[in-house]
Each structure stands twice: as C-alpha cells, then as structure tokens.
Amino acid sequence: MSTIIWHNPRCSKSRQTLDILNKKGVSPEVVKYLELKPNANEISAVLQKLGISARELMRTKEDIYKVLNLKDENNEVKLIEAMAENPKLIERPIVIVGDKAVLGRPPEKVLELF
C-alpha cells in the first residue's frame, strides 16, 4: 500500500518523520503541501482519516491565523477553506496510508501506521 507524507522540508518534525519512514524501508510519496496546495476536499478527506476536527489540524500560532481571526470561527467548512487557501495553517507532517493517517507529532507516532 502506498504511503504519502504531507511534508515541509523546513520543519524539523517533518524531516524527522520522513527519516523514520526511510529507516523503516518506506519510500513515501512526498507532497510538499506548501507548494502543491491541497484543496478543501483533500483536507476534509485527511481529517476523516486522522479522526480529528479542522481546528485540531490548525497551526494556531501562525500570523495568518490571527490575521484571519480564526480563533472565534467555529464553522468547520470555513476552517477547512482557510487551510486550503493558506496551507501554512496545516499542522505537519501528515502521513497517510490507505484509509488511515497520523500527524507526526511526535515523529515516532508514524510507527502506529505500520
């Protein structure tokens, strides 16, 4: 089964997670999600696989989070749309295998998929 990682090479946790996968013999498809922005449907699908809400996937300390005043936003669709328009808001890394996914925080969490 194929493995996908939503990866930001500048993020140490993302690099550590990718390293764990490689050491495990897994060669994931690396999706640099800041460059190849996931759309709202893709984010919704990943949220379903993660089993979490949009808010739980958001990086709340990013400046854009404050600029968009998302702290008081409770509409799941609007939060997902904000992440699709501003992928910096998406917590990373996300590793997807089939119908399951994990957030690599801490990076060792990825081992739950194997």
A tleap script that builds the chain and sets N, CA, C and O, in Angstrom:
source leaprc.protein.ff14SB
mol = sequence {
  NMET SER THR ILE ILE TRP HIE ASN PRO ARG
  CYS SER LYS SER ARG GLN THR LEU ASP ILE
  LEU ASN LYS LYS GLY VAL SER PRO GLU VAL
  VAL LYS TYR LEU GLU LEU LYS PRO ASN ALA
  ASN GLU ILE SER ALA VAL LEU GLN LYS LEU
  GLY ILE SER ALA ARG GLU LEU MET ARG THR
  LYS GLU ASP ILE TYR LYS VAL LEU ASN LEU
  LYS ASP GLU ASN ASN GLU VAL LYS LEU ILE
  GLU ALA MET ALA GLU ASN PRO LYS LEU ILE
  GLU ARG PRO ILE VAL ILE VAL GLY ASP LYS
  ALA VAL LEU GLY ARG PRO PRO GLU LYS VAL
  LEU GLU LEU CPHE
}
set mol.1.N position { 0.854 -1.186 0.000 }
set mol.1.CA position { 0.000 0.000 0.000 }
set mol.1.C position { 0.894 1.242 0.000 }
set mol.1.O position { 1.918 1.281 0.682 }
set mol.2.N position { 0.500 2.236 -0.759 }
set mol.2.CA position { 1.334 3.428 -0.869 }
set mol.2.C position { 1.242 4.298 0.382 }
set mol.2.O position { 0.232 4.315 1.087 }
set mol.3.N position { 2.314 5.003 0.625 }
set mol.3.CA position { 2.425 5.911 1.766 }
set mol.3.C position { 2.674 7.305 1.221 }
set mol.3.O position { 3.479 7.500 0.311 }
set mol.4.N position { 1.969 8.270 1.792 }
set mol.4.CA position { 2.097 9.672 1.391 }
set mol.4.C position { 2.446 10.474 2.632 }
set mol.4.O position { 1.912 10.227 3.714 }
set mol.5.N position { 3.350 11.442 2.470 }
set mol.5.CA position { 3.637 12.365 3.569 }
set mol.5.C position { 3.435 13.787 3.070 }
set mol.5.O position { 4.006 14.192 2.057 }
set mol.6.N position { 2.605 14.543 3.803 }
set mol.6.CA position { 2.475 15.978 3.553 }
set mol.6.C position { 3.636 16.579 4.318 }
set mol.6.O position { 3.646 16.578 5.549 }
set mol.7.N position { 4.613 17.090 3.590 }
set mol.7.CA position { 5.931 17.398 4.124 }
set mol.7.C position { 6.312 18.851 3.907 }
set mol.7.O position { 6.029 19.440 2.864 }
set mol.8.N position { 6.957 19.409 4.912 }
set mol.8.CA position { 7.592 20.717 4.796 }
set mol.8.C position { 9.061 20.506 5.127 }
set mol.8.O position { 9.398 20.283 6.289 }
set mol.9.N position { 9.952 20.572 4.129 }
set mol.9.CA position { 11.365 20.298 4.362 }
set mol.9.C position { 12.023 21.242 5.367 }
set mol.9.O position { 13.079 20.917 5.910 }
set mol.10.N position { 11.429 22.385 5.622 }
set mol.10.CA position { 11.998 23.343 6.578 }
set mol.10.C position { 11.646 22.996 8.028 }
set mol.10.O position { 12.202 23.578 8.960 }
set mol.11.N position { 10.734 22.059 8.213 }
set mol.11.CA position { 10.252 21.686 9.551 }
set mol.11.C position { 11.048 20.492 10.084 }
set mol.11.O position { 11.136 19.456 9.425 }
set mol.12.N position { 11.620 20.639 11.265 }
set mol.12.CA position { 12.428 19.554 11.836 }
set mol.12.C position { 11.584 18.313 12.123 }
set mol.12.O position { 12.059 17.198 11.908 }
set mol.13.N position { 10.367 18.469 12.593 }
set mol.13.CA position { 9.500 17.311 12.869 }
set mol.13.C position { 9.157 16.572 11.583 }
set mol.13.O position { 9.082 15.343 11.558 }
set mol.14.N position { 8.952 17.331 10.530 }
set mol.14.CA position { 8.637 16.731 9.240 }
set mol.14.C position { 9.852 15.957 8.709 }
set mol.14.O position { 9.710 14.844 8.203 }
set mol.15.N position { 11.030 16.547 8.826 }
set mol.15.CA position { 12.253 15.858 8.394 }
set mol.15.C position { 12.498 14.600 9.229 }
set mol.15.O position { 12.887 13.563 8.692 }
set mol.16.N position { 12.274 14.692 10.533 }
set mol.16.CA position { 12.463 13.534 11.410 }
set mol.16.C position { 11.491 12.411 11.050 }
set mol.16.O position { 11.866 11.238 11.040 }
set mol.17.N position { 10.255 12.771 10.759 }
set mol.17.CA position { 9.245 11.778 10.392 }
set mol.17.C position { 9.635 11.088 9.086 }
set mol.17.O position { 9.541 9.866 8.975 }
set mol.18.N position { 10.067 11.863 8.109 }
set mol.18.CA position { 10.499 11.293 6.832 }
set mol.18.C position { 11.694 10.351 7.046 }
set mol.18.O position { 11.781 9.303 6.405 }
set mol.19.N position { 12.594 10.719 7.929 }
set mol.19.CA position { 13.756 9.879 8.242 }
set mol.19.C position { 13.318 8.558 8.874 }
set mol.19.O position { 13.856 7.502 8.542 }
set mol.20.N position { 12.352 8.614 9.777 }
set mol.20.CA position { 11.830 7.390 10.402 }
set mol.20.C position { 11.241 6.470 9.333 }
set mol.20.O position { 11.483 5.263 9.341 }
set mol.21.N position { 10.466 7.050 8.415 }
set mol.21.CA position { 9.877 6.251 7.338 }
set mol.21.C position { 10.963 5.593 6.492 }
set mol.21.O position { 10.884 4.404 6.184 }
set mol.22.N position { 11.971 6.370 6.121 }
set mol.22.CA position { 13.049 5.837 5.284 }
set mol.22.C position { 13.806 4.724 5.998 }
set mol.22.O position { 14.142 3.714 5.381 }
set mol.23.N position { 14.078 4.894 7.291 }
set mol.23.CA position { 14.779 3.864 8.064 }
set mol.23.C position { 13.945 2.596 8.196 }
set mol.23.O position { 14.483 1.501 8.363 }
set mol.24.N position { 12.631 2.756 8.119 }
set mol.24.CA position { 11.720 1.614 8.190 }
set mol.24.C position { 11.603 0.925 6.818 }
set mol.24.O position { 10.933 -0.098 6.681 }
set mol.25.N position { 12.260 1.500 5.818 }
set mol.25.CA position { 12.213 0.920 4.481 }
set mol.25.C position { 11.031 1.399 3.661 }
set mol.25.O position { 10.716 0.824 2.619 }
set mol.26.N position { 10.379 2.446 4.125 }
set mol.26.CA position { 9.216 3.004 3.424 }
set mol.26.C position { 9.682 4.201 2.601 }
set mol.26.O position { 10.327 5.111 3.123 }
set mol.27.N position { 9.355 4.192 1.326 }
set mol.27.CA position { 9.672 5.311 0.438 }
set mol.27.C position { 8.367 6.014 0.089 }
set mol.27.O position { 7.719 5.677 -0.902 }
set mol.28.N position { 7.987 6.985 0.902 }
set mol.28.CA position { 6.693 7.626 0.682 }
set mol.28.C position { 6.700 8.582 -0.507 }
set mol.28.O position { 7.742 9.068 -0.946 }
set mol.29.N position { 5.506 8.825 -1.002 }
set mol.29.CA position { 5.319 9.914 -1.963 }
set mol.29.C position { 5.370 11.189 -1.132 }
set mol.29.O position { 4.563 11.375 -0.221 }
set mol.30.N position { 6.309 12.057 -1.444 }
set mol.30.CA position { 6.483 13.289 -0.674 }
set mol.30.C position { 5.696 14.406 -1.347 }
set mol.30.O position { 5.972 14.783 -2.486 }
set mol.31.N position { 4.713 14.926 -0.624 }
set mol.31.CA position { 3.893 16.027 -1.118 }
set mol.31.C position { 4.288 17.277 -0.341 }
set mol.31.O position { 4.017 17.394 0.855 }
set mol.32.N position { 4.929 18.202 -1.038 }
set mol.32.CA position { 5.299 19.476 -0.405 }
set mol.32.C position { 4.049 20.352 -0.448 }
set mol.32.O position { 3.833 21.123 -1.383 }
set mol.33.N position { 3.241 20.207 0.590 }
set mol.33.CA position { 1.898 20.785 0.592 }
set mol.33.C position { 1.879 22.309 0.580 }
set mol.33.O position { 0.844 22.901 0.270 }
set mol.34.N position { 2.988 22.958 0.907 }
set mol.34.CA position { 3.020 24.415 0.820 }
set mol.34.C position { 3.124 24.866 -0.639 }
set mol.34.O position { 2.695 25.966 -0.988 }
set mol.35.N position { 3.698 24.005 -1.487 }
set mol.35.CA position { 3.822 24.310 -2.909 }
set mol.35.C position { 2.623 23.770 -3.691 }
set mol.35.O position { 2.056 24.468 -4.532 }
set mol.36.N position { 2.246 22.535 -3.410 }
set mol.36.CA position { 1.125 21.887 -4.080 }
set mol.36.C position { -0.043 21.888 -3.093 }
set mol.36.O position { -0.316 20.892 -2.424 }
set mol.37.N position { -0.714 23.017 -3.022 }
set mol.37.CA position { -1.743 23.231 -2.002 }
set mol.37.C position { -2.880 22.217 -2.102 }
set mol.37.O position { -3.483 22.058 -3.163 }
set mol.38.N position { -3.172 21.530 -0.994 }
set mol.38.CA position { -4.333 20.632 -1.012 }
set mol.38.C position { -5.614 21.454 -1.049 }
set mol.38.O position { -5.699 22.523 -0.446 }
set mol.39.N position { -6.606 20.942 -1.764 }
set mol.39.CA position { -7.889 21.654 -1.804 }
set mol.39.C position { -8.745 21.252 -0.597 }
set mol.39.O position { -8.366 20.378 0.183 }
set mol.40.N position { -9.877 21.889 -0.461 }
set mol.40.CA position { -10.752 21.654 0.697 }
set mol.40.C position { -11.190 20.188 0.776 }
set mol.40.O position { -11.263 19.627 1.869 }
set mol.41.N position { -11.481 19.566 -0.367 }
set mol.41.CA position { -11.897 18.155 -0.354 }
set mol.41.C position { -10.777 17.246 0.138 }
set mol.41.O position { -11.021 16.304 0.891 }
set mol.42.N position { -9.554 17.531 -0.289 }
set mol.42.CA position { -8.411 16.725 0.157 }
set mol.42.C position { -8.180 16.892 1.655 }
set mol.42.O position { -7.892 15.919 2.352 }
set mol.43.N position { -8.302 18.099 2.142 }
set mol.43.CA position { -8.136 18.350 3.578 }
set mol.43.C position { -9.233 17.645 4.364 }
set mol.43.O position { -8.965 17.040 5.402 }
set mol.44.N position { -10.457 17.720 3.877 }
set mol.44.CA position { -11.576 17.032 4.547 }
set mol.44.C position { -11.327 15.531 4.618 }
set mol.44.O position { -11.575 14.902 5.647 }
set mol.45.N position { -10.836 14.960 3.519 }
set mol.45.CA position { -10.558 13.520 3.487 }
set mol.45.C position { -9.465 13.153 4.493 }
set mol.45.O position { -9.563 12.135 5.178 }
set mol.46.N position { -8.442 13.975 4.577 }
set mol.46.CA position { -7.356 13.710 5.534 }
set mol.46.C position { -7.869 13.851 6.964 }
set mol.46.O position { -7.501 13.059 7.832 }
set mol.47.N position { -8.698 14.831 7.215 }
set mol.47.CA position { -9.273 14.995 8.562 }
set mol.47.C position { -10.057 13.752 8.958 }
set mol.47.O position { -9.988 13.299 10.101 }
set mol.48.N position { -10.795 13.210 8.011 }
set mol.48.CA position { -11.563 11.997 8.282 }
set mol.48.C position { -10.633 10.832 8.620 }
set mol.48.O position { -10.906 10.061 9.539 }
set mol.49.N position { -9.545 10.709 7.880 }
set mol.49.CA position { -8.579 9.641 8.141 }
set mol.49.C position { -7.865 9.837 9.477 }
set mol.49.O position { -7.537 8.870 10.164 }
set mol.50.N position { -7.631 11.086 9.834 }
set mol.50.CA position { -6.991 11.395 11.114 }
set mol.50.C position { -7.957 11.237 12.288 }
set mol.50.O position { -7.550 10.955 13.415 }
set mol.51.N position { -9.249 11.426 11.995 }
set mol.51.CA position { -10.255 11.353 13.047 }
set mol.51.C position { -10.233 12.563 13.971 }
set mol.51.O position { -10.508 12.449 15.165 }
set mol.52.N position { -9.900 13.730 13.404 }
set mol.52.CA position { -9.853 14.956 14.200 }
set mol.52.C position { -10.631 16.066 13.496 }
set mol.52.O position { -11.017 15.932 12.335 }
set mol.53.N position { -10.850 17.153 14.212 }
set mol.53.CA position { -11.549 18.308 13.646 }
set mol.53.C position { -10.558 19.209 12.915 }
set mol.53.O position { -9.345 19.075 13.073 }
set mol.54.N position { -11.083 20.108 12.130 }
set mol.54.CA position { -10.243 21.072 11.413 }
set mol.54.C position { -9.427 21.903 12.403 }
set mol.54.O position { -8.243 22.154 12.177 }
set mol.55.N position { -10.037 22.318 13.466 }
set mol.55.CA position { -9.328 23.132 14.472 }
set mol.55.C position { -8.107 22.383 15.011 }
set mol.55.O position { -7.058 22.988 15.232 }
set mol.56.N position { -8.240 21.073 15.222 }
set mol.56.CA position { -7.130 20.281 15.765 }
set mol.56.C position { -5.968 20.151 14.787 }
set mol.56.O position { -4.854 19.814 15.190 }
set mol.57.N position { -6.216 20.415 13.515 }
set mol.57.CA position { -5.176 20.324 12.499 }
set mol.57.C position { -4.520 21.681 12.235 }
set mol.57.O position { -3.570 21.769 11.456 }
set mol.58.N position { -5.014 22.723 12.870 }
set mol.58.CA position { -4.538 24.073 12.579 }
set mol.58.C position { -3.362 24.487 13.446 }
set mol.58.O position { -3.284 24.173 14.634 }
set mol.59.N position { -2.453 25.202 12.804 }
set mol.59.CA position { -1.321 25.818 13.498 }
set mol.59.C position { -1.799 27.183 13.991 }
set mol.59.O position { -1.815 28.160 13.242 }
set mol.60.N position { -2.179 27.228 15.237 }
set mol.60.CA position { -2.810 28.428 15.795 }
set mol.60.C position { -1.836 29.555 16.122 }
set mol.60.O position { -2.260 30.664 16.445 }
set mol.61.N position { -0.547 29.283 16.042 }
set mol.61.CA position { 0.430 30.332 16.347 }
set mol.61.C position { 0.936 31.051 15.100 }
set mol.61.O position { 1.751 31.969 15.193 }
set mol.62.N position { 0.454 30.632 13.938 }
set mol.62.CA position { 0.838 31.307 12.691 }
set mol.62.C position { 0.185 32.694 12.648 }
set mol.62.O position { -0.945 32.874 13.103 }
set mol.63.N position { 0.911 33.665 12.098 }
set mol.63.CA position { 0.380 35.028 11.987 }
set mol.63.C position { -0.933 35.062 11.212 }
set mol.63.O position { -1.851 35.802 11.568 }
set mol.64.N position { -1.021 34.257 10.147 }
set mol.64.CA position { -2.229 34.265 9.307 }
set mol.64.C position { -3.453 33.811 10.105 }
set mol.64.O position { -4.571 34.235 9.811 }
set mol.65.N position { -3.257 32.966 11.096 }
set mol.65.CA position { -4.355 32.523 11.965 }
set mol.65.C position { -4.958 33.735 12.683 }
set mol.65.O position { -6.176 33.879 12.786 }
set mol.66.N position { -4.074 34.592 13.170 }
set mol.66.CA position { -4.527 35.791 13.881 }
set mol.66.C position { -5.124 36.811 12.912 }
set mol.66.O position { -6.156 37.418 13.196 }
set mol.67.N position { -4.466 36.993 11.767 }
set mol.67.CA position { -4.937 37.952 10.765 }
set mol.67.C position { -6.351 37.604 10.297 }
set mol.67.O position { -7.193 38.486 10.122 }
set mol.68.N position { -6.599 36.307 10.098 }
set mol.68.CA position { -7.924 35.866 9.637 }
set mol.68.C position { -8.927 35.742 10.783 }
set mol.68.O position { -10.090 35.408 10.558 }
set mol.69.N position { -8.485 36.008 11.992 }
set mol.69.CA position { -9.345 35.963 13.183 }
set mol.69.C position { -10.064 34.610 13.298 }
set mol.69.O position { -11.280 34.554 13.484 }
set mol.70.N position { -9.299 33.539 13.187 }
set mol.70.CA position { -9.881 32.192 13.192 }
set mol.70.C position { -10.162 31.660 14.593 }
set mol.70.O position { -10.836 30.641 14.747 }
set mol.71.N position { -9.656 32.333 15.598 }
set mol.71.CA position { -9.851 31.881 16.979 }
set mol.71.C position { -11.337 31.719 17.318 }
set mol.71.O position { -11.727 30.791 18.027 }
set mol.72.N position { -12.147 32.627 16.806 }
set mol.72.CA position { -13.575 32.607 17.125 }
set mol.72.C position { -14.431 31.934 16.060 }
set mol.72.O position { -15.657 31.902 16.168 }
set mol.73.N position { -13.780 31.396 15.031 }
set mol.73.CA position { -14.523 30.730 13.956 }
set mol.73.C position { -14.815 29.285 14.358 }
set mol.73.O position { -13.905 28.535 14.711 }
set mol.74.N position { -16.085 28.905 14.300 }
set mol.74.CA position { -16.480 27.548 14.678 }
set mol.74.C position { -17.018 26.733 13.511 }
set mol.74.O position { -17.333 25.553 13.667 }
set mol.75.N position { -17.124 27.354 12.350 }
set mol.75.CA position { -17.636 26.667 11.170 }
set mol.75.C position { -16.527 25.808 10.567 }
set mol.75.O position { -15.525 26.331 10.080 }
set mol.76.N position { -16.708 24.498 10.602 }
set mol.76.CA position { -15.710 23.545 10.119 }
set mol.76.C position { -15.353 23.797 8.651 }
set mol.76.O position { -14.183 23.730 8.275 }
set mol.77.N position { -16.346 24.082 7.836 }
set mol.77.CA position { -16.112 24.321 6.410 }
set mol.77.C position { -15.230 25.553 6.218 }
set mol.77.O position { -14.322 25.538 5.386 }
set mol.78.N position { -15.483 26.595 6.961 }
set mol.78.CA position { -14.678 27.818 6.837 }
set mol.78.C position { -13.240 27.582 7.298 }
set mol.78.O position { -12.303 28.130 6.717 }
set mol.79.N position { -13.064 26.774 8.332 }
set mol.79.CA position { -11.715 26.466 8.811 }
set mol.79.C position { -10.953 25.659 7.757 }
set mol.79.O position { -9.770 25.897 7.516 }
set mol.80.N position { -11.639 24.712 7.140 }
set mol.80.CA position { -11.017 23.905 6.083 }
set mol.80.C position { -10.662 24.784 4.888 }
set mol.80.O position { -9.580 24.650 4.317 }
set mol.81.N position { -11.564 25.675 4.512 }
set mol.81.CA position { -11.298 26.590 3.398 }
set mol.81.C position { -10.103 27.490 3.710 }
set mol.81.O position { -9.293 27.776 2.829 }
set mol.82.N position { -9.994 27.933 4.956 }
set mol.82.CA position { -8.854 28.771 5.356 }
set mol.82.C position { -7.547 28.002 5.196 }
set mol.82.O position { -6.546 28.567 4.755 }
set mol.83.N position { -7.548 26.701 5.556 }
set mol.83.CA position { -6.339 25.890 5.392 }
set mol.83.C position { -6.025 25.659 3.914 }
set mol.83.O position { -4.857 25.640 3.524 }
set mol.84.N position { -7.057 25.484 3.093 }
set mol.84.CA position { -6.836 25.281 1.658 }
set mol.84.C position { -6.230 26.539 1.023 }
set mol.84.O position { -5.361 26.443 0.157 }
set mol.85.N position { -6.683 27.693 1.447 }
set mol.85.CA position { -6.173 28.955 0.910 }
set mol.85.C position { -4.818 29.321 1.505 }
set mol.85.O position { -4.020 30.009 0.868 }
set mol.86.N position { -4.559 28.856 2.739 }
set mol.86.CA position { -3.340 29.201 3.469 }
set mol.86.C position { -2.748 27.934 4.087 }
set mol.86.O position { -2.899 27.707 5.287 }
set mol.87.N position { -2.080 27.114 3.287 }
set mol.87.CA position { -1.608 25.824 3.798 }
set mol.87.C position { -0.620 25.926 4.957 }
set mol.87.O position { -0.346 24.929 5.624 }
set mol.88.N position { -0.085 27.121 5.202 }
set mol.88.CA position { 0.778 27.302 6.384 }
set mol.88.C position { 0.022 26.974 7.666 }
set mol.88.O position { 0.628 26.670 8.693 }
set mol.89.N position { -1.303 27.037 7.600 }
set mol.89.CA position { -2.140 26.761 8.766 }
set mol.89.C position { -2.231 25.272 9.094 }
set mol.89.O position { -2.681 24.905 10.179 }
set mol.90.N position { -1.808 24.409 8.161 }
set mol.90.CA position { -1.930 22.966 8.360 }
set mol.90.C position { -0.765 22.454 9.194 }
set mol.90.O position { 0.399 22.656 8.848 }
set mol.91.N position { -1.093 21.791 10.293 }
set mol.91.CA position { -0.062 21.178 11.133 }
set mol.91.C position { 0.624 20.090 10.336 }
set mol.91.O position { 0.006 19.459 9.478 }
set mol.92.N position { 1.885 19.867 10.610 }
set mol.92.CA position { 2.673 18.921 9.834 }
set mol.92.C position { 3.549 18.078 10.730 }
set mol.92.O position { 3.766 18.410 11.895 }
set mol.93.N position { 4.043 17.002 10.192 }
set mol.93.CA position { 3.719 16.356 8.934 }
set mol.93.C position { 2.513 15.441 9.093 }
set mol.93.O position { 2.170 15.040 10.205 }
set mol.94.N position { 1.885 15.121 7.996 }
set mol.94.CA position { 0.783 14.160 7.987 }
set mol.94.C position { 1.229 12.985 7.124 }
set mol.94.O position { 1.676 13.165 5.991 }
set mol.95.N position { 1.102 11.785 7.672 }
set mol.95.CA position { 1.445 10.577 6.925 }
set mol.95.C position { 0.157 9.803 6.692 }
set mol.95.O position { -0.615 9.560 7.619 }
set mol.96.N position { -0.062 9.421 5.436 }
set mol.96.CA position { -1.298 8.751 5.024 }
set mol.96.C position { -0.953 7.391 4.421 }
set mol.96.O position { -0.112 7.274 3.530 }
set mol.97.N position { -1.629 6.375 4.936 }
set mol.97.CA position { -1.504 5.019 4.383 }
set mol.97.C position { -2.925 4.483 4.253 }
set mol.97.O position { -3.589 4.198 5.250 }
set mol.98.N position { -3.382 4.349 3.009 }
set mol.98.CA position { -4.738 3.853 2.772 }
set mol.98.C position { -5.781 4.756 3.403 }
set mol.98.O position { -5.821 5.958 3.144 }
set mol.99.N position { -6.633 4.155 4.243 }
set mol.99.CA position { -7.711 4.934 4.865 }
set mol.99.C position { -7.346 5.418 6.262 }
set mol.99.O position { -8.223 5.810 7.032 }
set mol.100.N position { -6.051 5.393 6.595 }
set mol.100.CA position { -5.592 5.869 7.902 }
set mol.100.C position { -4.527 6.936 7.722 }
set mol.100.O position { -3.825 6.978 6.712 }
set mol.101.N position { -4.424 7.790 8.719 }
set mol.101.CA position { -3.406 8.839 8.704 }
set mol.101.C position { -3.027 9.176 10.137 }
set mol.101.O position { -3.805 8.962 11.067 }
set mol.102.N position { -1.826 9.702 10.299 }
set mol.102.CA position { -1.387 10.206 11.603 }
set mol.102.C position { -0.658 11.524 11.397 }
set mol.102.O position { -0.077 11.791 10.345 }
set mol.103.N position { -0.713 12.316 12.422 }
set mol.103.CA position { 0.040 13.557 12.482 }
set mol.103.C position { 1.357 13.214 13.169 }
set mol.103.O position { 1.356 12.681 14.279 }
set mol.104.N position { 2.468 13.511 12.523 }
set mol.104.CA position { 3.780 13.139 13.049 }
set mol.104.C position { 4.271 14.024 14.167 }
set mol.104.O position { 5.354 14.603 14.082 }
set mol.105.N position { 3.487 14.129 15.203 }
set mol.105.CA position { 3.857 14.901 16.393 }
set mol.105.C position { 3.527 14.068 17.615 }
set mol.105.O position { 2.364 14.002 18.014 }
set mol.106.N position { 4.490 13.449 18.202 }
set mol.106.CA position { 5.904 13.418 17.836 }
set mol.106.C position { 6.130 12.541 16.611 }
set mol.106.O position { 5.256 11.756 16.242 }
set mol.107.N position { 7.297 12.667 15.974 }
set mol.107.CA position { 7.561 11.919 14.745 }
set mol.107.C position { 7.355 10.399 14.889 }
set mol.107.O position { 6.920 9.747 13.940 }
set mol.108.N position { 7.654 9.848 16.030 }
set mol.108.CA position { 7.522 8.397 16.246 }
set mol.108.C position { 6.076 7.913 16.121 }
set mol.108.O position { 5.829 6.716 15.971 }
set mol.109.N position { 5.147 8.824 16.181 }
set mol.109.CA position { 3.726 8.482 16.059 }
set mol.109.C position { 3.431 7.799 14.724 }
set mol.109.O position { 2.473 7.035 14.608 }
set mol.110.N position { 4.254 8.076 13.727 }
set mol.110.CA position { 4.076 7.482 12.393 }
set mol.110.C position { 4.165 5.960 12.452 }
set mol.110.O position { 3.584 5.276 11.610 }
set mol.111.N position { 4.865 5.436 13.407 }
set mol.111.CA position { 5.033 3.979 13.522 }
set mol.111.C position { 3.705 3.281 13.794 }
set mol.111.O position { 3.598 2.075 13.568 }
set mol.112.N position { 2.690 4.000 14.272 }
set mol.112.CA position { 1.362 3.422 14.509 }
set mol.112.C position { 0.737 2.897 13.212 }
set mol.112.O position { -0.137 2.031 13.252 }
set mol.113.N position { 1.175 3.409 12.085 }
set mol.113.CA position { 0.603 3.010 10.801 }
set mol.113.C position { 1.190 1.711 10.268 }
set mol.113.O position { 0.670 1.147 9.306 }
set mol.114.N position { 2.278 1.225 10.888 }
set mol.114.CA position { 2.983 0.053 10.352 }
set mol.114.C position { 3.057 -1.076 11.346 }
set mol.114.O position { 3.619 -2.129 11.044 }
savepdb mol mol.pdb
quit
